[in-house]
Amino acid sequence: MASESEKEELKAVAEFIKELSNIVPNMVKGILESFFSEEAGRSMGKAVGNFYNELIKSGIPPQTAVEMAKDYLGTLTKWSDVLKTLQIHAPTRKETKEVEVCKEEPGEEE
Protein backbone atom coordinates (compact mmCIF):
# COMPACT_ATOMS: atom_id res chain seq x y z
CA MET A 1 0.00 0.00 0.00
CA ALA A 2 1.36 3.43 -0.94
CA SER A 3 1.89 5.97 1.80
CA GLU A 4 0.35 9.44 1.63
CA SER A 5 3.71 10.98 0.70
CA GLU A 6 4.17 8.43 -2.12
CA LYS A 7 0.71 9.26 -3.44
CA GLU A 8 1.50 12.97 -3.38
CA GLU A 9 4.79 12.30 -5.17
CA LEU A 10 3.00 10.26 -7.86
CA LYS A 11 0.45 13.03 -8.26
CA ALA A 12 3.27 15.58 -8.70
CA VAL A 13 4.98 13.37 -11.29
CA ALA A 14 1.71 12.96 -13.20
CA GLU A 15 1.19 16.73 -13.20
CA PHE A 16 4.77 17.28 -14.39
CA ILE A 17 4.29 14.83 -17.28
CA LYS A 18 1.01 16.52 -18.20
CA GLU A 19 2.77 19.91 -18.34
CA LEU A 20 5.61 18.47 -20.43
CA SER A 21 3.11 17.06 -22.91
CA ASN A 22 1.86 20.62 -23.42
CA ILE A 23 5.29 22.24 -23.73
CA VAL A 24 7.54 19.79 -25.61
CA PRO A 25 5.60 19.46 -28.90
CA ASN A 26 5.45 23.24 -29.35
CA MET A 27 9.12 23.60 -28.47
CA VAL A 28 10.14 20.92 -30.99
CA LYS A 29 7.89 22.51 -33.64
CA GLY A 30 9.57 25.90 -33.09
CA ILE A 31 13.04 24.38 -33.35
CA LEU A 32 12.08 22.52 -36.54
CA GLU A 33 10.72 25.70 -38.07
CA SER A 34 14.03 27.42 -37.32
CA PHE A 35 15.86 24.67 -39.23
CA PHE A 36 13.64 24.89 -42.30
CA SER A 37 13.00 28.60 -42.63
CA GLU A 38 14.28 30.60 -45.59
CA GLU A 39 16.67 32.40 -43.26
CA ALA A 40 17.99 29.10 -41.87
CA GLY A 41 18.62 27.89 -45.43
CA ARG A 42 20.62 31.01 -46.21
CA SER A 43 22.60 30.67 -43.00
CA MET A 44 23.37 27.00 -43.64
CA GLY A 45 24.42 27.78 -47.20
CA LYS A 46 26.76 30.52 -45.98
CA ALA A 47 28.17 28.28 -43.26
CA VAL A 48 28.88 25.42 -45.67
CA GLY A 49 30.31 27.82 -48.28
CA ASN A 50 32.58 29.47 -45.73
CA PHE A 51 33.69 26.08 -44.45
CA TYR A 52 34.55 24.98 -48.01
CA ASN A 53 36.43 28.23 -48.72
CA GLU A 54 38.45 27.91 -45.53
CA LEU A 55 39.38 24.34 -46.43
CA ILE A 56 40.57 25.47 -49.88
CA LYS A 57 42.54 28.37 -48.35
CA SER A 58 44.19 25.86 -46.01
CA GLY A 59 45.43 23.83 -48.96
CA ILE A 60 42.88 21.02 -48.90
CA PRO A 61 42.38 19.60 -52.44
CA PRO A 62 39.03 20.71 -53.95
CA GLN A 63 37.54 17.20 -54.16
CA THR A 64 38.41 16.52 -50.52
CA ALA A 65 37.00 19.92 -49.54
CA VAL A 66 33.73 19.09 -51.33
CA GLU A 67 33.44 15.80 -49.45
CA MET A 68 34.20 17.50 -46.14
CA ALA A 69 31.63 20.22 -46.88
CA LYS A 70 29.03 17.53 -47.66
CA ASP A 71 29.79 15.84 -44.35
CA TYR A 72 29.50 19.19 -42.57
CA LEU A 73 26.09 19.85 -44.15
CA GLY A 74 25.05 16.31 -43.26
CA THR A 75 25.90 16.98 -39.63
CA LEU A 76 23.75 20.11 -39.66
CA THR A 77 20.79 18.35 -41.24
CA LYS A 78 20.99 15.26 -39.00
CA TRP A 79 19.87 17.43 -36.11
CA SER A 80 16.70 18.29 -37.99
CA ASP A 81 16.02 14.57 -38.51
CA VAL A 82 16.40 13.95 -34.78
CA LEU A 83 13.99 16.77 -34.02
CA LYS A 84 11.46 15.48 -36.56
CA THR A 85 11.57 12.09 -34.87
CA LEU A 86 10.97 13.73 -31.50
CA GLN A 87 7.99 15.60 -32.89
CA ILE A 88 6.50 12.45 -34.39
CA HIS A 89 6.79 10.56 -31.10
CA ALA A 90 5.79 13.38 -28.76
CA PRO A 91 2.32 12.85 -27.33
CA THR A 92 -0.29 15.42 -28.18
CA ARG A 93 -2.57 16.89 -25.57
CA LYS A 94 -5.34 14.57 -26.81
CA GLU A 95 -3.12 11.53 -26.20
CA THR A 96 -2.40 12.37 -22.58
CA LYS A 97 -4.69 11.05 -19.92
CA GLU A 98 -5.67 12.41 -16.57
CA VAL A 99 -4.21 10.45 -13.70
CA GLU A 100 -6.29 10.31 -10.59
CA VAL A 101 -4.70 9.34 -7.31
CA CYS A 102 -7.33 7.89 -5.03
CA LYS A 103 -6.99 7.97 -1.30
CA GLU A 104 -7.33 4.52 0.20
CA GLU A 105 -9.51 4.24 3.24
CA PRO A 106 -7.92 2.59 6.28
CA GLY A 107 -8.41 -1.16 6.19
CA GLU A 108 -9.00 -1.32 2.41
CA GLU A 109 -6.84 -3.67 0.42
CA GLU A 110 -6.48 -4.09 -3.31
N, C-alpha and C positions, 0 to 999 in steps of 0.2 A: 504494500500500500504506500502511495506517495505521501510524503509529508506536506504540510501547508507551504513551506518554503520551496519545495520542489515544484509544487503546482504553480506557484507564483513565477518561478523561474521559467517553467514551460510556457506559461502565458506570455511572459516577456519575450521569449524566443519566437513564439508564434507571431507576435505583434511586429517584431523586428523583420521577420521574413516577409510579412505582409507589406511593410513599408518598402523593403528592397524590391519587391515585385512591382511596385509603382515607380520606383526611381530608375532601376537598371535599364529597362527597355528604352526609355527616353534618352538616357545617357549614351547608350550604345548607338542609337539612331543619330544623335547629334555628332558623335565621333565619326560615324560612317559618312554622314553628309559632308563633314570637313575633308574626308579623303577624296570624295568624288565631285567636289565642286569645281567650277571653272577655274577659280583661283588656285585651288589645290593642284589642278593639272598643270597650270603655268609654273607653280612653284616646284613641282616635281621635275618638270622638264628642265627648268633652270638648274636645279640641283644636279641632275644627271649630266647635263651639258657641261657644267662647271667641273664636275668630277672627271669627266672624259678629258676636258682641256688640261686640267692639272696633271693627269696621267701622261698625256702627250708631252707637256712641258718638262716633265720629269724624265723623259727619255724612254717611256714605255712604248713598244711598237704599236702602231695603230690597231692591228687586229686583236692584240692582247687587251688594249685599252677598251675596244668595243665589247669584248667578252666581260671585262671587269665592270663596265658601265651597265651591261645587261644584268649582271648579278646584283649590282647595287640597286637598280630599279626593282628587281625581283624581291629584294629584301624589303623595300618600301611597300610594295603591293601585297606581300604576304601578311602584313599587319591588317590590311583591310579584309583579307580572307578570314583571319582569326575573328575579327569583329563581326563579320557577317554571320559566322557560325554561332557566336554568342547571341546575336539578335534572333536567329532562328530558334535557338533552344531556350531563350528566356521566356518564362511564363508571362502570359498577359494577365491583366487584372481579372478577366473572365475565368481564367484557368485556376486562379488561387481560390482557396476555400477558407471559410471562417473556421477557426478552431475554438471549440468551447471547452473550457476546463470546468468540470463539474466538481462540486465539493461533495465528498463522501460523508455520509452521516456516520457517526460512531456506531460500530457494530456491524456495518455493512461490509460484505465481502463480494468480490467479483466472481 
